[in-house]
Amino acid sequence: MKIKELRELSPEELRHRETELVDQLFKLRFQKSLGQLDSPMKIKTLKRDIARIKTLLNQSAKATE
């Protein structure tokens, strides 16, 4: 996901999206342990997306202080 797309979302939507991505990451890690993962790059991109979302949430929390 692009950072521009994420900046347009509200904090509630970002938190919801974060929980979805964490769930997907768990499923991909499980597939990896079973040897059924098609593309290992998916894990890397999910981790980056989660980090982007957490960064935006932290920035918005600091801006409201």
mmCIF file as Biopython writes it, N, C-alpha, C and O atoms, coordinates in Angstrom:
data_model
#
loop_
_atom_site.group_PDB
_atom_site.id
_atom_site.type_symbol
_atom_site.label_atom_id
_atom_site.label_alt_id
_atom_site.label_comp_id
_atom_site.label_asym_id
_atom_site.label_entity_id
_atom_site.label_seq_id
_atom_site.pdbx_PDB_ins_code
_atom_site.Cartn_x
_atom_site.Cartn_y
_atom_site.Cartn_z
_atom_site.occupancy
_atom_site.B_iso_or_equiv
_atom_site.auth_seq_id
_atom_site.auth_asym_id
_atom_site.pdbx_PDB_model_num
ATOM 1   N N  . MET A ? 1  ? 0.827  -1.174  0.000  1.0 0.0 1  A 1 
ATOM 2   C CA . MET A ? 1  ? 0.000  0.000   0.000  1.0 0.0 1  A 1 
ATOM 3   C C  . MET A ? 1  ? 0.874  1.242   0.000  1.0 0.0 1  A 1 
ATOM 4   O O  . MET A ? 1  ? 1.912  1.283   0.662  1.0 0.0 1  A 1 
ATOM 5   N N  . LYS A ? 2  ? 0.460  2.227   -0.728 1.0 0.0 2  A 1 
ATOM 6   C CA . LYS A ? 2  ? 1.224  3.463   -0.812 1.0 0.0 2  A 1 
ATOM 7   C C  . LYS A ? 2  ? 0.935  4.353   0.391  1.0 0.0 2  A 1 
ATOM 8   O O  . LYS A ? 2  ? -0.150 4.310   0.971  1.0 0.0 2  A 1 
ATOM 9   N N  . ILE A ? 3  ? 1.921  5.151   0.748  1.0 0.0 3  A 1 
ATOM 10  C CA . ILE A ? 3  ? 1.795  6.037   1.903  1.0 0.0 3  A 1 
ATOM 11  C C  . ILE A ? 3  ? 0.715  7.097   1.655  1.0 0.0 3  A 1 
ATOM 12  O O  . ILE A ? 3  ? 0.031  7.508   2.591  1.0 0.0 3  A 1 
ATOM 13  N N  . LYS A ? 4  ? 0.558  7.537   0.418  1.0 0.0 4  A 1 
ATOM 14  C CA . LYS A ? 4  ? -0.465 8.533   0.094  1.0 0.0 4  A 1 
ATOM 15  C C  . LYS A ? 4  ? -1.860 7.973   0.362  1.0 0.0 4  A 1 
ATOM 16  O O  . LYS A ? 4  ? -2.733 8.681   0.866  1.0 0.0 4  A 1 
ATOM 17  N N  . GLU A ? 5  ? -2.064 6.711   0.027  1.0 0.0 5  A 1 
ATOM 18  C CA . GLU A ? 5  ? -3.361 6.079   0.274  1.0 0.0 5  A 1 
ATOM 19  C C  . GLU A ? 5  ? -3.628 5.965   1.770  1.0 0.0 5  A 1 
ATOM 20  O O  . GLU A ? 5  ? -4.756 6.162   2.221  1.0 0.0 5  A 1 
ATOM 21  N N  . LEU A ? 6  ? -2.596 5.651   2.530  1.0 0.0 6  A 1 
ATOM 22  C CA . LEU A ? 6  ? -2.752 5.489   3.970  1.0 0.0 6  A 1 
ATOM 23  C C  . LEU A ? 6  ? -3.023 6.812   4.663  1.0 0.0 6  A 1 
ATOM 24  O O  . LEU A ? 6  ? -3.765 6.852   5.644  1.0 0.0 6  A 1 
ATOM 25  N N  . ARG A ? 7  ? -2.439 7.889   4.176  1.0 0.0 7  A 1 
ATOM 26  C CA . ARG A ? 7  ? -2.637 9.203   4.806  1.0 0.0 7  A 1 
ATOM 27  C C  . ARG A ? 7  ? -4.074 9.698   4.670  1.0 0.0 7  A 1 
ATOM 28  O O  . ARG A ? 7  ? -4.523 10.533  5.455  1.0 0.0 7  A 1 
ATOM 29  N N  . GLU A ? 8  ? -4.795 9.182   3.673  1.0 0.0 8  A 1 
ATOM 30  C CA . GLU A ? 8  ? -6.173 9.597   3.460  1.0 0.0 8  A 1 
ATOM 31  C C  . GLU A ? 8  ? -7.143 8.909   4.421  1.0 0.0 8  A 1 
ATOM 32  O O  . GLU A ? 8  ? -8.288 9.339   4.557  1.0 0.0 8  A 1 
ATOM 33  N N  . LEU A ? 9  ? -6.692 7.846   5.087  1.0 0.0 9  A 1 
ATOM 34  C CA . LEU A ? 9  ? -7.562 7.098   5.988  1.0 0.0 9  A 1 
ATOM 35  C C  . LEU A ? 9  ? -7.613 7.743   7.369  1.0 0.0 9  A 1 
ATOM 36  O O  . LEU A ? 9  ? -6.672 8.411   7.797  1.0 0.0 9  A 1 
ATOM 37  N N  . SER A ? 10 ? -8.718 7.530   8.048  1.0 0.0 10 A 1 
ATOM 38  C CA . SER A ? 10 ? -8.859 8.039   9.412  1.0 0.0 10 A 1 
ATOM 39  C C  . SER A ? 10 ? -8.101 7.117   10.369 1.0 0.0 10 A 1 
ATOM 40  O O  . SER A ? 10 ? -7.767 5.992   9.999  1.0 0.0 10 A 1 
ATOM 41  N N  . PRO A ? 11 ? -7.826 7.576   11.590 1.0 0.0 11 A 1 
ATOM 42  C CA . PRO A ? 11 ? -7.117 6.720   12.555 1.0 0.0 11 A 1 
ATOM 43  C C  . PRO A ? 11 ? -7.850 5.412   12.853 1.0 0.0 11 A 1 
ATOM 44  O O  . PRO A ? 11 ? -7.211 4.379   13.049 1.0 0.0 11 A 1 
ATOM 45  N N  . GLU A ? 12 ? -9.183 5.447   12.887 1.0 0.0 12 A 1 
ATOM 46  C CA . GLU A ? 12 ? -9.943 4.224   13.129 1.0 0.0 12 A 1 
ATOM 47  C C  . GLU A ? 12 ? -9.765 3.236   11.982 1.0 0.0 12 A 1 
ATOM 48  O O  . GLU A ? 12 ? -9.605 2.036   12.202 1.0 0.0 12 A 1 
ATOM 49  N N  . GLU A ? 13 ? -9.793 3.754   10.755 1.0 0.0 13 A 1 
ATOM 50  C CA . GLU A ? 13 ? -9.589 2.903   9.581  1.0 0.0 13 A 1 
ATOM 51  C C  . GLU A ? 13 ? -8.170 2.335   9.562  1.0 0.0 13 A 1 
ATOM 52  O O  . GLU A ? 13 ? -7.959 1.191   9.162  1.0 0.0 13 A 1 
ATOM 53  N N  . LEU A ? 14 ? -7.201 3.141   9.997  1.0 0.0 14 A 1 
ATOM 54  C CA . LEU A ? 14 ? -5.822 2.666   10.052 1.0 0.0 14 A 1 
ATOM 55  C C  . LEU A ? 14 ? -5.670 1.533   11.061 1.0 0.0 14 A 1 
ATOM 56  O O  . LEU A ? 14 ? -4.989 0.544   10.791 1.0 0.0 14 A 1 
ATOM 57  N N  . ARG A ? 15 ? -6.303 1.677   12.219 1.0 0.0 15 A 1 
ATOM 58  C CA . ARG A ? 15 ? -6.230 0.616   13.231 1.0 0.0 15 A 1 
ATOM 59  C C  . ARG A ? 15 ? -6.887 -0.668  12.720 1.0 0.0 15 A 1 
ATOM 60  O O  . ARG A ? 15 ? -6.382 -1.766  12.953 1.0 0.0 15 A 1 
ATOM 61  N N  . HIS A ? 16 ? -7.999 -0.523  12.035 1.0 0.0 16 A 1 
ATOM 62  C CA . HIS A ? 16 ? -8.682 -1.682  11.464 1.0 0.0 16 A 1 
ATOM 63  C C  . HIS A ? 16 ? -7.805 -2.355  10.411 1.0 0.0 16 A 1 
ATOM 64  O O  . HIS A ? 16 ? -7.684 -3.579  10.372 1.0 0.0 16 A 1 
ATOM 65  N N  . ARG A ? 17 ? -7.206 -1.539  9.570  1.0 0.0 17 A 1 
ATOM 66  C CA . ARG A ? 17 ? -6.327 -2.068  8.517  1.0 0.0 17 A 1 
ATOM 67  C C  . ARG A ? 17 ? -5.116 -2.769  9.143  1.0 0.0 17 A 1 
ATOM 68  O O  . ARG A ? 17 ? -4.663 -3.797  8.642  1.0 0.0 17 A 1 
ATOM 69  N N  . GLU A ? 18 ? -4.598 -2.212  10.231 1.0 0.0 18 A 1 
ATOM 70  C CA . GLU A ? 18 ? -3.451 -2.810  10.915 1.0 0.0 18 A 1 
ATOM 71  C C  . GLU A ? 18 ? -3.801 -4.204  11.437 1.0 0.0 18 A 1 
ATOM 72  O O  . GLU A ? 18 ? -3.015 -5.140  11.285 1.0 0.0 18 A 1 
ATOM 73  N N  . THR A ? 19 ? -4.966 -4.341  12.045 1.0 0.0 19 A 1 
ATOM 74  C CA . THR A ? 19 ? -5.355 -5.655  12.566 1.0 0.0 19 A 1 
ATOM 75  C C  . THR A ? 19 ? -5.535 -6.667  11.438 1.0 0.0 19 A 1 
ATOM 76  O O  . THR A ? 19 ? -5.207 -7.843  11.600 1.0 0.0 19 A 1 
ATOM 77  N N  . GLU A ? 20 ? -6.057 -6.214  10.295 1.0 0.0 20 A 1 
ATOM 78  C CA . GLU A ? 20 ? -6.192 -7.109  9.145  1.0 0.0 20 A 1 
ATOM 79  C C  . GLU A ? 20 ? -4.825 -7.578  8.653  1.0 0.0 20 A 1 
ATOM 80  O O  . GLU A ? 20 ? -4.634 -8.756  8.352  1.0 0.0 20 A 1 
ATOM 81  N N  . LEU A ? 21 ? -3.880 -6.648  8.574  1.0 0.0 21 A 1 
ATOM 82  C CA . LEU A ? 21 ? -2.556 -6.993  8.085  1.0 0.0 21 A 1 
ATOM 83  C C  . LEU A ? 21 ? -1.812 -7.913  9.045  1.0 0.0 21 A 1 
ATOM 84  O O  . LEU A ? 21 ? -1.093 -8.810  8.605  1.0 0.0 21 A 1 
ATOM 85  N N  . VAL A ? 22 ? -1.974 -7.704  10.343 1.0 0.0 22 A 1 
ATOM 86  C CA . VAL A ? 22 ? -1.334 -8.573  11.331 1.0 0.0 22 A 1 
ATOM 87  C C  . VAL A ? 22 ? -1.898 -9.984  11.210 1.0 0.0 22 A 1 
ATOM 88  O O  . VAL A ? 22 ? -1.158 -10.962 11.323 1.0 0.0 22 A 1 
ATOM 89  N N  . ASP A ? 23 ? -3.199 -10.093 10.980 1.0 0.0 23 A 1 
ATOM 90  C CA . ASP A ? 23 ? -3.824 -11.398 10.797 1.0 0.0 23 A 1 
ATOM 91  C C  . ASP A ? 23 ? -3.288 -12.087 9.535  1.0 0.0 23 A 1 
ATOM 92  O O  . ASP A ? 23 ? -2.996 -13.283 9.551  1.0 0.0 23 A 1 
ATOM 93  N N  . GLN A ? 24 ? -3.164 -11.330 8.452  1.0 0.0 24 A 1 
ATOM 94  C CA . GLN A ? 24 ? -2.612 -11.884 7.213  1.0 0.0 24 A 1 
ATOM 95  C C  . GLN A ? 24 ? -1.171 -12.338 7.414  1.0 0.0 24 A 1 
ATOM 96  O O  . GLN A ? 24 ? -0.766 -13.381 6.900  1.0 0.0 24 A 1 
ATOM 97  N N  . LEU A ? 25 ? -0.398 -11.555 8.163  1.0 0.0 25 A 1 
ATOM 98  C CA . LEU A ? 25 ? 0.992  -11.904 8.424  1.0 0.0 25 A 1 
ATOM 99  C C  . LEU A ? 25 ? 1.081  -13.207 9.198  1.0 0.0 25 A 1 
ATOM 100 O O  . LEU A ? 25 ? 1.936  -14.045 8.911  1.0 0.0 25 A 1 
ATOM 101 N N  . PHE A ? 26 ? 0.199  -13.383 10.182 1.0 0.0 26 A 1 
ATOM 102 C CA . PHE A ? 26 ? 0.171  -14.624 10.944 1.0 0.0 26 A 1 
ATOM 103 C C  . PHE A ? 26 ? -0.103 -15.813 10.024 1.0 0.0 26 A 1 
ATOM 104 O O  . PHE A ? 26 ? 0.555  -16.849 10.122 1.0 0.0 26 A 1 
ATOM 105 N N  . LYS A ? 27 ? -1.081 -15.654 9.130  1.0 0.0 27 A 1 
ATOM 106 C CA . LYS A ? 27 ? -1.426 -16.737 8.206  1.0 0.0 27 A 1 
ATOM 107 C C  . LYS A ? 27 ? -0.268 -17.066 7.268  1.0 0.0 27 A 1 
ATOM 108 O O  . LYS A ? 27 ? -0.005 -18.234 6.983  1.0 0.0 27 A 1 
ATOM 109 N N  . LEU A ? 28 ? 0.422  -16.031 6.790  1.0 0.0 28 A 1 
ATOM 110 C CA . LEU A ? 28 ? 1.550  -16.261 5.894  1.0 0.0 28 A 1 
ATOM 111 C C  . LEU A ? 28 ? 2.704  -16.955 6.615  1.0 0.0 28 A 1 
ATOM 112 O O  . LEU A ? 28 ? 3.357  -17.829 6.046  1.0 0.0 28 A 1 
ATOM 113 N N  . ARG A ? 29 ? 2.955  -16.569 7.859  1.0 0.0 29 A 1 
ATOM 114 C CA . ARG A ? 29 ? 4.010  -17.228 8.634  1.0 0.0 29 A 1 
ATOM 115 C C  . ARG A ? 29 ? 3.670  -18.699 8.870  1.0 0.0 29 A 1 
ATOM 116 O O  . ARG A ? 29 ? 4.547  -19.562 8.847  1.0 0.0 29 A 1 
ATOM 117 N N  . PHE A ? 30 ? 2.397  -18.968 9.094  1.0 0.0 30 A 1 
ATOM 118 C CA . PHE A ? 30 ? 1.952  -20.345 9.283  1.0 0.0 30 A 1 
ATOM 119 C C  . PHE A ? 30 ? 2.162  -21.143 7.999  1.0 0.0 30 A 1 
ATOM 120 O O  . PHE A ? 30 ? 2.643  -22.276 8.037  1.0 0.0 30 A 1 
ATOM 121 N N  . GLN A ? 31 ? 1.800  -20.549 6.861  1.0 0.0 31 A 1 
ATOM 122 C CA . GLN A ? 31 ? 2.019  -21.209 5.572  1.0 0.0 31 A 1 
ATOM 123 C C  . GLN A ? 31 ? 3.502  -21.459 5.330  1.0 0.0 31 A 1 
ATOM 124 O O  . GLN A ? 31 ? 3.885  -22.503 4.802  1.0 0.0 31 A 1 
ATOM 125 N N  . LYS A ? 32 ? 4.335  -20.497 5.720  1.0 0.0 32 A 1 
ATOM 126 C CA . LYS A ? 32 ? 5.775  -20.644 5.539  1.0 0.0 32 A 1 
ATOM 127 C C  . LYS A ? 32 ? 6.301  -21.828 6.347  1.0 0.0 32 A 1 
ATOM 128 O O  . LYS A ? 32 ? 7.143  -22.590 5.872  1.0 0.0 32 A 1 
ATOM 129 N N  . SER A ? 33 ? 5.800  -21.972 7.565  1.0 0.0 33 A 1 
ATOM 130 C CA . SER A ? 33 ? 6.271  -23.076 8.405  1.0 0.0 33 A 1 
ATOM 131 C C  . SER A ? 33 ? 5.847  -24.428 7.846  1.0 0.0 33 A 1 
ATOM 132 O O  . SER A ? 33 ? 6.518  -25.434 8.076  1.0 0.0 33 A 1 
ATOM 133 N N  . LEU A ? 34 ? 4.738  -24.459 7.112  1.0 0.0 34 A 1 
ATOM 134 C CA . LEU A ? 34 ? 4.275  -25.699 6.499  1.0 0.0 34 A 1 
ATOM 135 C C  . LEU A ? 34 ? 4.882  -25.929 5.119  1.0 0.0 34 A 1 
ATOM 136 O O  . LEU A ? 34 ? 4.705  -26.994 4.527  1.0 0.0 34 A 1 
ATOM 137 N N  . GLY A ? 35 ? 5.594  -24.936 4.614  1.0 0.0 35 A 1 
ATOM 138 C CA . GLY A ? 35 ? 6.213  -25.052 3.297  1.0 0.0 35 A 1 
ATOM 139 C C  . GLY A ? 35 ? 5.246  -24.811 2.159  1.0 0.0 35 A 1 
ATOM 140 O O  . GLY A ? 35 ? 5.486  -25.263 1.039  1.0 0.0 35 A 1 
ATOM 141 N N  . GLN A ? 36 ? 4.152  -24.106 2.424  1.0 0.0 36 A 1 
ATOM 142 C CA . GLN A ? 36 ? 3.131  -23.864 1.409  1.0 0.0 36 A 1 
ATOM 143 C C  . GLN A ? 36 ? 3.130  -22.432 0.891  1.0 0.0 36 A 1 
ATOM 144 O O  . GLN A ? 36 ? 2.250  -22.059 0.115  1.0 0.0 36 A 1 
ATOM 145 N N  . LEU A ? 37 ? 4.093  -21.634 1.303  1.0 0.0 37 A 1 
ATOM 146 C CA . LEU A ? 37 ? 4.114  -20.222 0.923  1.0 0.0 37 A 1 
ATOM 147 C C  . LEU A ? 37 ? 4.608  -20.084 -0.509 1.0 0.0 37 A 1 
ATOM 148 O O  . LEU A ? 37 ? 5.667  -20.599 -0.869 1.0 0.0 37 A 1 
ATOM 149 N N  . ASP A ? 38 ? 3.814  -19.370 -1.330 1.0 0.0 38 A 1 
ATOM 150 C CA . ASP A ? 38 ? 4.170  -19.187 -2.737 1.0 0.0 38 A 1 
ATOM 151 C C  . ASP A ? 38 ? 5.234  -18.110 -2.910 1.0 0.0 38 A 1 
ATOM 152 O O  . ASP A ? 38 ? 6.223  -18.312 -3.614 1.0 0.0 38 A 1 
ATOM 153 N N  . SER A ? 39 ? 5.028  -16.977 -2.273 1.0 0.0 39 A 1 
ATOM 154 C CA . SER A ? 39 ? 5.934  -15.843 -2.458 1.0 0.0 39 A 1 
ATOM 155 C C  . SER A ? 39 ? 6.395  -15.309 -1.103 1.0 0.0 39 A 1 
ATOM 156 O O  . SER A ? 39 ? 5.597  -14.719 -0.374 1.0 0.0 39 A 1 
ATOM 157 N N  . PRO A ? 40 ? 7.667  -15.504 -0.754 1.0 0.0 40 A 1 
ATOM 158 C CA . PRO A ? 40 ? 8.169  -14.984 0.519  1.0 0.0 40 A 1 
ATOM 159 C C  . PRO A ? 40 ? 8.186  -13.453 0.578  1.0 0.0 40 A 1 
ATOM 160 O O  . PRO A ? 40 ? 8.256  -12.880 1.665  1.0 0.0 40 A 1 
ATOM 161 N N  . MET A ? 41 ? 8.124  -12.804 -0.552 1.0 0.0 41 A 1 
ATOM 162 C CA . MET A ? 41 ? 8.124  -11.339 -0.575 1.0 0.0 41 A 1 
ATOM 163 C C  . MET A ? 41 ? 6.852  -10.770 0.035  1.0 0.0 41 A 1 
ATOM 164 O O  . MET A ? 41 ? 6.842  -9.615  0.461  1.0 0.0 41 A 1 
ATOM 165 N N  . LYS A ? 42 ? 5.785  -11.549 0.085  1.0 0.0 42 A 1 
ATOM 166 C CA . LYS A ? 42 ? 4.537  -11.073 0.673  1.0 0.0 42 A 1 
ATOM 167 C C  . LYS A ? 42 ? 4.736  -10.734 2.146  1.0 0.0 42 A 1 
ATOM 168 O O  . LYS A ? 42 ? 4.174  -9.759  2.644  1.0 0.0 42 A 1 
ATOM 169 N N  . ILE A ? 43 ? 5.525  -11.529 2.834  1.0 0.0 43 A 1 
ATOM 170 C CA . ILE A ? 43 ? 5.784  -11.281 4.257  1.0 0.0 43 A 1 
ATOM 171 C C  . ILE A ? 43 ? 6.499  -9.947  4.426  1.0 0.0 43 A 1 
ATOM 172 O O  . ILE A ? 43 ? 6.162  -9.159  5.309  1.0 0.0 43 A 1 
ATOM 173 N N  . LYS A ? 44 ? 7.472  -9.706  3.586  1.0 0.0 44 A 1 
ATOM 174 C CA . LYS A ? 44 ? 8.237  -8.460  3.668  1.0 0.0 44 A 1 
ATOM 175 C C  . LYS A ? 44 ? 7.354  -7.241  3.408  1.0 0.0 44 A 1 
ATOM 176 O O  . LYS A ? 44 ? 7.452  -6.238  4.115  1.0 0.0 44 A 1 
ATOM 177 N N  . THR A ? 45 ? 6.497  -7.328  2.399  1.0 0.0 45 A 1 
ATOM 178 C CA . THR A ? 45 ? 5.641  -6.184  2.082  1.0 0.0 45 A 1 
ATOM 179 C C  . THR A ? 45 ? 4.602  -5.952  3.177  1.0 0.0 45 A 1 
ATOM 180 O O  . THR A ? 45 ? 4.271  -4.805  3.478  1.0 0.0 45 A 1 
ATOM 181 N N  . LEU A ? 46 ? 4.087  -7.018  3.772  1.0 0.0 46 A 1 
ATOM 182 C CA . LEU A ? 46 ? 3.135  -6.856  4.864  1.0 0.0 46 A 1 
ATOM 183 C C  . LEU A ? 46 ? 3.789  -6.192  6.071  1.0 0.0 46 A 1 
ATOM 184 O O  . LEU A ? 46 ? 3.192  -5.318  6.700  1.0 0.0 46 A 1 
ATOM 185 N N  . LYS A ? 47 ? 5.008  -6.601  6.393  1.0 0.0 47 A 1 
ATOM 186 C CA . LYS A ? 47 ? 5.721  -5.991  7.516  1.0 0.0 47 A 1 
ATOM 187 C C  . LYS A ? 47 ? 5.929  -4.499  7.276  1.0 0.0 47 A 1 
ATOM 188 O O  . LYS A ? 47 ? 5.787  -3.694  8.196  1.0 0.0 47 A 1 
ATOM 189 N N  . ARG A ? 48 ? 6.263  -4.135  6.055  1.0 0.0 48 A 1 
ATOM 190 C CA . ARG A ? 48 ? 6.473  -2.725  5.734  1.0 0.0 48 A 1 
ATOM 191 C C  . ARG A ? 48 ? 5.181  -1.929  5.829  1.0 0.0 48 A 1 
ATOM 192 O O  . ARG A ? 48 ? 5.173  -0.802  6.324  1.0 0.0 48 A 1 
ATOM 193 N N  . ASP A ? 49 ? 4.076  -2.526  5.347  1.0 0.0 49 A 1 
ATOM 194 C CA . ASP A ? 49 ? 2.790  -1.848  5.429  1.0 0.0 49 A 1 
ATOM 195 C C  . ASP A ? 49 ? 2.375  -1.629  6.883  1.0 0.0 49 A 1 
ATOM 196 O O  . ASP A ? 49 ? 1.858  -0.569  7.235  1.0 0.0 49 A 1 
ATOM 197 N N  . ILE A ? 50 ? 2.605  -2.631  7.718  1.0 0.0 50 A 1 
ATOM 198 C CA . ILE A ? 50 ? 2.282  -2.502  9.141  1.0 0.0 50 A 1 
ATOM 199 C C  . ILE A ? 50 ? 3.121  -1.396  9.771  1.0 0.0 50 A 1 
ATOM 200 O O  . ILE A ? 50 ? 2.615  -0.606  10.568 1.0 0.0 50 A 1 
ATOM 201 N N  . ALA A ? 51 ? 4.388  -1.339  9.418  1.0 0.0 51 A 1 
ATOM 202 C CA . ALA A ? 51 ? 5.266  -0.297  9.954  1.0 0.0 51 A 1 
ATOM 203 C C  . ALA A ? 51 ? 4.812  1.092   9.501  1.0 0.0 51 A 1 
ATOM 204 O O  . ALA A ? 51 ? 4.850  2.043   10.282 1.0 0.0 51 A 1 
ATOM 205 N N  . ARG A ? 52 ? 4.385  1.208   8.249  1.0 0.0 52 A 1 
ATOM 206 C CA . ARG A ? 52 ? 3.892  2.500   7.749  1.0 0.0 52 A 1 
ATOM 207 C C  . ARG A ? 52 ? 2.662  2.948   8.529  1.0 0.0 52 A 1 
ATOM 208 O O  . ARG A ? 52 ? 2.541  4.114   8.905  1.0 0.0 52 A 1 
ATOM 209 N N  . ILE A ? 53 ? 1.751  2.008   8.767  1.0 0.0 53 A 1 
ATOM 210 C CA . ILE A ? 53 ? 0.535  2.341   9.491  1.0 0.0 53 A 1 
ATOM 211 C C  . ILE A ? 53 ? 0.863  2.766   10.917 1.0 0.0 53 A 1 
ATOM 212 O O  . ILE A ? 53 ? 0.314  3.749   11.415 1.0 0.0 53 A 1 
ATOM 213 N N  . LYS A ? 54 ? 1.755  2.030   11.576 1.0 0.0 54 A 1 
ATOM 214 C CA . LYS A ? 54 ? 2.127  2.382   12.946 1.0 0.0 54 A 1 
ATOM 215 C C  . LYS A ? 54 ? 2.792  3.745   12.997 1.0 0.0 54 A 1 
ATOM 216 O O  . LYS A ? 54 ? 2.578  4.502   13.944 1.0 0.0 54 A 1 
ATOM 217 N N  . THR A ? 55 ? 3.587  4.067   12.002 1.0 0.0 55 A 1 
ATOM 218 C CA . THR A ? 55 ? 4.237  5.369   11.948 1.0 0.0 55 A 1 
ATOM 219 C C  . THR A ? 55 ? 3.205  6.481   11.815 1.0 0.0 55 A 1 
ATOM 220 O O  . THR A ? 55 ? 3.291  7.500   12.500 1.0 0.0 55 A 1 
ATOM 221 N N  . LEU A ? 56 ? 2.237  6.287   10.940 1.0 0.0 56 A 1 
ATOM 222 C CA . LEU A ? 56 ? 1.188  7.301   10.768 1.0 0.0 56 A 1 
ATOM 223 C C  . LEU A ? 56 ? 0.357  7.471   12.032 1.0 0.0 56 A 1 
ATOM 224 O O  . LEU A ? 56 ? -0.010 8.590   12.391 1.0 0.0 56 A 1 
ATOM 225 N N  . LEU A ? 57 ? 0.060  6.362   12.710 1.0 0.0 57 A 1 
ATOM 226 C CA . LEU A ? 57 ? -0.707 6.458   13.953 1.0 0.0 57 A 1 
ATOM 227 C C  . LEU A ? 57 ? 0.075  7.201   15.022 1.0 0.0 57 A 1 
ATOM 228 O O  . LEU A ? 57 ? -0.497 8.004   15.759 1.0 0.0 57 A 1 
ATOM 229 N N  . ASN A ? 58 ? 1.374  6.945   15.116 1.0 0.0 58 A 1 
ATOM 230 C CA . ASN A ? 58 ? 2.212  7.668   16.079 1.0 0.0 58 A 1 
ATOM 231 C C  . ASN A ? 58 ? 2.300  9.156   15.753 1.0 0.0 58 A 1 
ATOM 232 O O  . ASN A ? 58 ? 2.256  9.998   16.649 1.0 0.0 58 A 1 
ATOM 233 N N  . GLN A ? 59 ? 2.424  9.470   14.477 1.0 0.0 59 A 1 
ATOM 234 C CA . GLN A ? 59 ? 2.492  10.869  14.072 1.0 0.0 59 A 1 
ATOM 235 C C  . GLN A ? 59 ? 1.197  11.598  14.399 1.0 0.0 59 A 1 
ATOM 236 O O  . GLN A ? 59 ? 1.222  12.739  14.862 1.0 0.0 59 A 1 
ATOM 237 N N  . SER A ? 60 ? 0.073  10.946  14.159 1.0 0.0 60 A 1 
ATOM 238 C CA . SER A ? 60 ? -1.203 11.603  14.441 1.0 0.0 60 A 1 
ATOM 239 C C  . SER A ? 60 ? -1.420 11.746  15.945 1.0 0.0 60 A 1 
ATOM 240 O O  . SER A ? 60 ? -2.040 12.713  16.387 1.0 0.0 60 A 1 
ATOM 241 N N  . ALA A ? 61 ? -0.916 10.792  16.739 1.0 0.0 61 A 1 
ATOM 242 C CA . ALA A ? 61 ? -1.036 10.893  18.189 1.0 0.0 61 A 1 
ATOM 243 C C  . ALA A ? 61 ? -0.191 12.040  18.723 1.0 0.0 61 A 1 
ATOM 244 O O  . ALA A ? 61 ? -0.614 12.753  19.632 1.0 0.0 61 A 1 
ATOM 245 N N  . LYS A ? 62 ? 0.994  12.223  18.167 1.0 0.0 62 A 1 
ATOM 246 C CA . LYS A ? 62 ? 1.867  13.312  18.611 1.0 0.0 62 A 1 
ATOM 247 C C  . LYS A ? 62 ? 1.330  14.667  18.162 1.0 0.0 62 A 1 
ATOM 248 O O  . LYS A ? 62 ? 1.533  15.674  18.841 1.0 0.0 62 A 1 
ATOM 249 N N  . ALA A ? 63 ? 0.646  14.692  17.019 1.0 0.0 63 A 1 
ATOM 250 C CA . ALA A ? 63 ? 0.112  15.954  16.522 1.0 0.0 63 A 1 
ATOM 251 C C  . ALA A ? 63 ? -1.041 16.445  17.369 1.0 0.0 63 A 1 
ATOM 252 O O  . ALA A ? 63 ? -1.271 17.650  17.462 1.0 0.0 63 A 1 
ATOM 253 N N  . THR A ? 64 ? -1.773 15.526  17.993 1.0 0.0 64 A 1 
ATOM 254 C CA . THR A ? 64 ? -2.910 15.934  18.821 1.0 0.0 64 A 1 
ATOM 255 C C  . THR A ? 64 ? -2.489 16.345  20.219 1.0 0.0 64 A 1 
ATOM 256 O O  . THR A ? 64 ? -3.291 16.926  20.949 1.0 0.0 64 A 1 
ATOM 257 N N  . GLU A ? 65 ? -1.269 16.065  20.611 1.0 0.0 65 A 1 
ATOM 258 C CA . GLU A ? 65 ? -0.784 16.429  21.953 1.0 0.0 65 A 1 
ATOM 259 C C  . GLU A ? 65 ? -0.530 17.914  22.061 1.0 0.0 65 A 1 
ATOM 260 O O  . GLU A ? 65 ? -0.119 18.395  23.117 1.0 0.0 65 A 1 
#
